[in-house]
Amino acid sequence: MRNRFPLWKNLLIIAVLMLAAIYSLPNFFGEDPSVQISPLRSAKLDEATRVQVEKLLSDGGMKPKSLELSEKRLLVRFMETETQLKAADLLSGSLGSNYTVALNLAPSTPGWLRAINAQPMYLGLDLRGGVHFLMQVDTEAAVRQAEERYAEDVRSLLRESKIRYLSVDRNNRTIEVKFPDDQTLAQARDVLRRELRGLELDGSGNAIQARLSEIERRETRRLAVAQNITTLRNRINELGVAEPVIQQQGEDRIVVQLPGVQDTARAKEILGATATLEFRLVDTEHSAQGLEEGKTPLGTRLYQDRSGRPILLQRKIIVTGDQIVDASSGLDSQSGSPAVFVTLNGIGARKMSDITRENIGKPMAVVYIETKTETREVDGRKIATKKKIEEVINVATIRDRFSKRFQITGLDSTEEARNLSLLLRAGALAAPVDIVEERTVGPSLGKENIEQGTRSFIIGFVLIAAVMILYYKVFGIIANITLLFNVALILSILSLLQATLTLPGIAGITLTIGMAVDANVLIYERIKEELRNGNSIQSSIYAGFERAFSTIFDSNITTLLAAIMLFSIGSGPVKGFAVTLTIGILTSMFTAVMCTRMLVNFVYGQRRVAKLWI
């Protein structure tokens, strides 16, 4: 009897192991201290920007390792951290406010690996250092805001429908509308039920009690968290963090992790910045060219768009951003050009209707206003100053009378439409947030965590390898080779998934090594038992692998179920541990059963032997 796999199975296993080795390689090349330059708003990155940056660095006596230009960023690599810090200070002061300059640790993966999309896995906050926030979103405040909007919508709808009402009051999550008689009440109920489907209507006496439906409440809470995530992501871009983590946790919490950021106060300033929007008419009677702020015609004010061109706007504000209920991007149904669809509340709709009715054919501008607190160090002391940014993000011609819902056209691309709708939605937080957990991990502690985690893995691996060789001889060497295959598989899968490796993740990999060798022990002990029963060497090898499989499968399935439960109900570090443990269980079954058997077949399967070194 011979133990051997068919040729196709051997080739398949070898191909999988070769791919695993290749895609795990990027994790061993280290990182370059780099400066990442990203465009803000309408700014663009092109060859001219690259040449400008190269000249600035050359004039400053700094030589970069390389400059890599892509559509979304310019990455400048350096040999030392000291040069990186000097370059970041120089570039942030020279490029102006149209770009963000961020410190980054860029993987020094060779070009041939990047060409096949082989990238290293990310390092978590506990391994790289940075700031961690856990934020609680006050979703009930979002529900109360929705109730206020609906109350105003009820007033506007009844006025537009010419239905007389006595009062509209909010009380204890109920909007109560009183009417002079039953006939008016019946008319109002039909109109409200048809137009405001998010409300549940009830009646008593001469009044209608309206409440937000449970579906509407859930959707309001969900959208509040989603919009806050979008807003926070926009604001974090101002920090220039290379790989931020902003994700929802549970129903009403948001986790924000900023690797590489050590200034907690600065992070809080950005996350708590206020932003809003204003709609104003463009002054078409005067030219904006040559005007200076403070010397503009009466009733006007001078602004600039994102390219720096002056625009003269009327001082009278049509509506502001807090009157925008929703905004989404799409295509104009008539022309097919990019458009943004805006929904206003009752007050904003009435103002917009009156102004646009009288100004059809005239241009209207959207002004983005943001107030930020900047901390500067002066004479060794940190001084906080507030900075107000006001810029025109869009100018479009009024084609028709607007009301509660209207669209903004005249945009250059669908991407600009998406960005504008995002600004309209995410100009301000949809609901207040409170920081319920905050911690800072220093870069030295992150480096120490990497060293300790790696050391624990190496010590564990060496001890296991030594015991296996001492106890199982040649079969122990085969088990150690498959352990290396297992580690390569885990690293390659984490890299392909672009997963984030944390300290608990390293613990999960270390635990997996012990579990992987446990499967080899089950197989080897079964082979020894078959030999003791008087079976031949080849049949003992065959029976050992075949009969140990069910035990290996059962033990790994129970651990896999535990890992899945940890992932589903755990959070943060627990999830990181569960992910690596799950991947490790699956890879260990493959290496222990398939790879070990392939190697044993290579050594013993094709020849007669008098004794097994086991």
N, C-alpha and C positions, 0 to 999 in steps of 0.2 A: 504493500500500500504506500502511495506517495501523497504527501501534503503539498499542494500547490494551487495557486489561483490561476484562472485563465489569464492570458496575456492582456486582454482589454482591462481587466480589473486592476492588475499591477500598474499598467500605464495610467489609469484614472487616479489611483491613489498617489502615484508619484507626481502627476500633474497638479493635484490639489496641494500637495506639500510644497512643490516649487512655487506655486502662486502664493501660498501662505508666507514662504520665506521672503519673496520679493516685496509683498505688500506690508510686511512687518519691518522692512529695512528702514523706511523714513524715520522711524522712532529712534534710530541710533546715530543720526547725523548731527544732532544738536540743533541749536538755534543761533541766529545772528542778532545782535542788538541793532534795532532798525528804527527808522522814523517813517510813519505812515501818514501820507497827505491825502485827504479826502475832500472833494468839492462840496460846498454848501449851496443849497438852493440852485440858482441859475448858473453858478460858476462851472467851468468845464476844465477837464484835464486833457491836455494834448501835448504834442512834441515841444511846443513853445514853453509850456510849463516845465517840462523836464529840463530843457536847456537853461531856463531861468534858475531852477533849483541847483543845477550843476554849477552854474556861474557863481551863485551866492556862496556855495560851499567852498569853491575854489578860492574866491576872494577872502573867505574866512580862514583859509589855511587848513581846510579839512578835506581829506580824500576818502570818498565812499568806496566800499567794496564793490557795489553795483547799484544801478538804478533800474527798477522794473516798472514800466508804465502799463496800466490796464485801463479799462473804461471807467472803473469806479475808484481807483486809487493809484498813487505813485508811491512805491516802496523803495526807500533808500536804506541799503544795508551798510553796516560798519563793522570794523574788526574789534573795536573796544567799546565798552559802555560809556567811558568818559567822553569819547568823541560823539557818541550818540546823544548824550545830554546837551553838549554844546550845540550840536546841529539843531536839536529841537528848539532850543531857545532862539537861535538865529532865525530859523525858518518861520516860527510862529510870529516873530516880530516883523519879518520882512514881507510875508505873503498877504498880510491883511486879514480881514474878517470873512473873506469869501472861502477860506479853506480851514479845515481843522487839521492840526498837527498833533499826532498821537505817538507816544512811545510804544514800541511793539517788539516782541521777540519773534522774529520770522523764522520758520523752519528752514534750515540750510539743506533742503532736499535737493539732490542732483537733478539736472534737467531731464535726464532720461526717465527718472522715476515720476517726475511731475507730468511728463508727456503721457504716461499711462494712468494718470489720475491717482498716483500713489502718494498719499498725504499722511503725516503723523496724526495721531489722535490728540485732542485737546487736553490740556492739564487743567484740573479744577482749581477752585479758589484756594483750597488747603495746600496745594502743591506749588502754585505760582504766587500766591499772595494777592491781597486786594480787599475790597469792601463787600460785605453781605448785608442786605436789608430784607426784612420780611414786612410787607405792608398790608394793612387791613383796610379794605375798601368799604366805606359806609354806604352800602347798597340801599339802605332804607332812605338815606338822603336823596338818592337818585329816584326812588319811588315817589317821595314827597314832591320832588321837582316835576316829575311826570304828572302828578295830580294837579299841581298848579298850572301846568301847561294845558291840561285837559279842561280845567275850570275856565281858563281864558278862551280856549277853543269853543267851549259851550256858549259863552257870551257872544263871541264873534259870529258863530253859526246862527244863533237865534236872531241877532241883529240883521245879518244878511238875508235870512229867511223871512224877515219882517214879522216875527212872532214876539208878542209882548210878554215880558216876564217881570216879576216884582223884585227878585233878588237871586243872586248866585253866591252861595257861601260854602266854604270848606270846613268840615268839622269831623274829626276822628275818622280820617280816611274815607270820608263820604263827601261827595259834592251834592249839595241840596239846592234844587232850583224850584222857586215858588212862582205860581201863575195865578192870574186873576179868576180864571174859571176852568171848568173841566174840558171844554172844547179846545181851548188854547193848549191845555196840558196834553191832550191827545195828539194834536198837531206836532207839538214839540217832541213827544216821544217817538213819533214816526221819523222825524228829521234826525234826531240824535242817534236812533238805532241804525239808520241808514248810513250816516256820515262818520260816526265815531264808534267803530266796531270794537274798540278796545275797552269800552265801558259796559258794565252790567247795570241795567236799569230796574228800579223798583219804585213803586208809588204808594203814597198814603195821603189822603186828603187832597189838597190842591198843590202838592209838591211831588217832584221826582227826586229820588235818591239814586245817585250814580256812583258806582265803585269800579275801580280798575279790576278787570277780570284776572283770575289767577294766572292765565297764560300771559297776559300783558305784564303782570308783575314780574314773573320769571324772566321774560324777555328783556324787561327794563333793567333788572339786576345783571343779567348776562351781558347786555350791551354796555352797561356802565363799567364793568370790569374789563371788557374787551377794548373799549375806548381809552380807558386809563392806561392799559398796556401799550397801546399805540402812542399815546401822548408821552409816556415815560421813555419809550424807545426813541422818539424824536429828540427828547431832551438829552438823553444819554449820548446821542450822536455829538452833542456839543462838548461832551467830556473827551471825545476822541478815543474811547475805549475800543480796543481792537476786536475783542471777542466777548461782548457782554452777554449775560444770560438774563432774560426777562421772560418769565413764564408764570402762568396761573397755577396756584396751589389751592386745591379745594374749590369752593364756590365763590369765595369773596376775598381771597388773599393773593398777593403777587410777590414773587421772589425776584429780587434784583441782585445780581452778582456782577461786580465790576473788577475783573482780574487786572492787576497792575496798578489800581488806584489806591493810594494810601491816605489821601486827604479826605476824611469823612465829612468835614464841614463843607468842603467844595462840592462833594457829591450831593449833599443835602440842598445846597443852594440851587443847583441845577434842577434837581427833582422837584423842588418847590417853586420854581419860577412860574410867573403868571403870564398868560398870553391871551390875546383877544383879537377880534377883527372889527373893521368898520367899513361900511359901504358909503361912499361919497360920490357926488357928481363931479365930473371933470369940468373945469372952467374953460369953455371954448372961445370966450371973447378976448382973452389975453394970451400972449405967448409966454411960455415958461423959460425961454432962452434968455440968459443974461440976468435973470432976477436973483436976488439974494433974500435969504430968510429975514423977515422983519421989514422988507421993502416990497411986499406984494400988494396987489390991489385989495381994496376993502372987501372983506368977506371971503377971502381966499387964503390958502396956505400952500407952501411949496413942499413937495415931497420928491423922493427919488424912487425909481424902480430898481430892480435887482441888478441891472446892468449899469446903474449910475446915472441914467438919464433923468433930467428934471421933469416933473409933472405938476401942474397947478390944479389943485382941487378946491372945491367949495368947502368952507368951514362947517356948513350944516351937515350933520350926520344923518343918513337915512335910517339905517339899522346897525346894531352892533352884534358881535359874535355870540353874546349870551342869549340872543333871540333866535339863534339857529338851532333847530331841533335835530336836523339830520342833513347829510350831504353824501352823495354818491356820484361816481363817474360813470360815463357811458357814451353813447353816440347820439347825435341829434337825429331825430326821426326823418327830418326833411332833407338835410344836406349830407348826413352821414359823417359830419365832422365831430371831433372830440367835444364833449360837453360835461358840465358838472350840474347835477340836479340838487337844488337846495330846498329845504323845508323850513319855514319860519313859524314861530308861535303866533298867537292872535294879535298881539300888539305890533310885532314886527311886520306881520302880513298887512295890517291896516296902513302902516306908515309907507311900506313899499308900494302898495297899491296907489296911494294918493300921489306919491312922487313920480312914479313911472308913467302914470296916466298923463301927466303934464309935461313929460320930457322924452317922449318917443323919438328915436333917431339921435339922441345925444349919448355920449359915452359915460359909463359909470365905472368907478375904480373900486377894487377891494384892497384895503390897507391892512397889513399884518403888523400887530403891535405886540412886543414882548418886553417885559421888565425882568431883568436879571440882576442878581447881586454878584459882583466880582470882588474877590479878595486879593489884595496886592500887599506885598511886603515892603514897608517903607521904614528905613532906619531900624530894622530888626523887629518891627511890629507889624502885625497883620491888620490892614485897614479894609473894611468892607464898604464898597461903593455901589450904588444902584445905577444900572445902565439901561436906558430905554431905546429899543430898536423899533423904528417905524419905516416900513417900506411898502411900496405898491407891488402886489404880487400878480395883479391881473387888471386889464382894462378891456371892457367889452361894450358894444353898442346896444342900447335898449331898443329892441325890435317890437315889443308889445307891452301891454300893461301887465305888471307882475302882481301876484297876490301871495297867498301862503306858500305855493310851490312855483318855482321858476327855474330856469336853467341859464348857466353862464356859458357862452360860446366864444369863439375867437381865439381858441387855444391852439398852440402849435402842434401838439402831439397828444396821444392817449396817455403817455407817461406824465406829461404836464397836468392833464386832467386828473389823473389819479393823485398826483402830489397836491394839487389844489384842494380836492375833496378831502384829502387827509388833513390838510391844514385847517380846513373849515371844521372838520369833526374834532380834530385833536388840538385845537388852539388852546383849550383849557381842559382841566380834568373834569370828567363827567360827574364824579362824586368825590367827596373828600377822602384822603387816605391818611392813616396814622401808621407810623413806624413802630411796630410791636417788638421787633428784634433787630439788633444791630451788632455787628462784630467786624473787627479788622484783623486780617492775617498779614503779617509782615513778610517781605520777600525772603528774609533770612530764615524765618520759620518755615516758609514753603520749601526752601532749598533743603532745610534740615529734614522735613517730612519725606522728601524724595529720597534723601540718603538713607534715612532709617527704614523706609519702606523697601527700598532696593536691597539693603543689607539683610533685612528679615527674610526676603525672598531667596537671596543667595544662600544664606545659612540653612534655611529649610531645604532648599534643593540639594545642597551638598550633603547634608545629613541623610536625606532620603536615598540619594544616589549611593552613598557609602554602604548603608544598610542593605540595599538591594544587591550590590555586587558581592558583599560578604556572604549573604544568605543564599542568593540564587545564581552566583557565578556568571556564566555566559548569558543566561536568561535575564540576570540583573542588568547587564550592560545593554541588552535589547530594550528593557523597560526604561532605562535612563535615556536612550536615544528617542524613544517615543514620547517621553516627558518633554524633551526639547521640541519635538514636533508639535506637541500640545500647546506649549507656550507660544510658538510661532503662529499657530492657528488663532489663538486668543488675540494676540496683538494685531494680526492682520484683519480680523473681523472688526475689532474696535476701531482700527484705522479706516476701514472701508465705510463703516457706519458714521465716521467722524464723531465718535462718542467722546465724552469727557471723562478722563481718568481722574479719580479722586483717591485719597488715602484709603477709605474703605474698599475702593475698587482693587487696590493693590492687595488688601487683605483677602478679598474674594479670589484673586488669582493664586495667592499662596495656599489658600484652603483647597482650591481646585487641584493643585499639584498632589496634595495628600490623597484626595479622592481618586485622582487618575491612577496613582500607583496602587491604590486599593483594588482596582479592577484587575491589574496585573497579578496581584497576590492571589486573588480568587482563581484566576486561570491557572497559575503555576501550581497552586496547591491541588487543584483538580487533576492536573497532569501527574503530579507525584502520587496521588491516590490511585490513579489508573495503573501506574507502574507497579505500585505495591500489590495490586490485584492480579499481577502476572500478565498484563497485556503487553503487546509489542510497543516499541518506542513510537512508531508512526501512528498506530491506532490510539496510543495514549495522548499524543499531541492533538490528534483530531478530536477525540472525545473530550479532552480538557477544554478546548475552545467552545465546542458545541454545547456542553452541559453547564458550563459556567455562565453562558450568556444570559439565561433567564434570571439568575441571581443578580448579575450586574445590572440588568435592565430594571429589576424591581427596586434595588437599592437607589439607583440614580433617579428613577421616576419619583420616589418619595421626596428626595432632596429637591428635585426640580419643582414639585408642587409647593414645597416650602418657600423656594426662591420666588415663584410667581406670586404667592401670597404676600411676601415681603415687598415686592415691587408694587402690588396693587394697593396696599394699605399704608405703606411706608412713605417717607418723604426725604428729600435731600440726600444725605449720606447713605441712608438705608437703601434707597433706590440704586445708588451707584454700586453698592455691595451686591445687591440682587442681580443687577445686569451682568456684572462680570462672573458671578457664580453661575447664572443660567447659561451663559456662553461657554463657560468652562466645563459644565456638566456635559453639554452636547459634544464639545470637541474631545473630551476625555473618553467618551464612549466610542467615538470614531477611532481615536489613536490606539486605545487599549485593545479594541477588538480587531479592527482592520489593519492598522499599521503594524502592531505587534505580530499578528499572524503572518503578514507579508514578510517581515524580517525573519521570523522563525522558519518560514518556508524556504527563504533564501539560504539560511544556514544549515538546516537539517532536512528539509523536505525532499531534496533531490538525491540524497545519498544514504547508504546504509551506515549506521553507527552502532557501536556496541554499548555506549553509555551516554546519557544526557548529563551535561554539566548544569544540574539544577538542584 
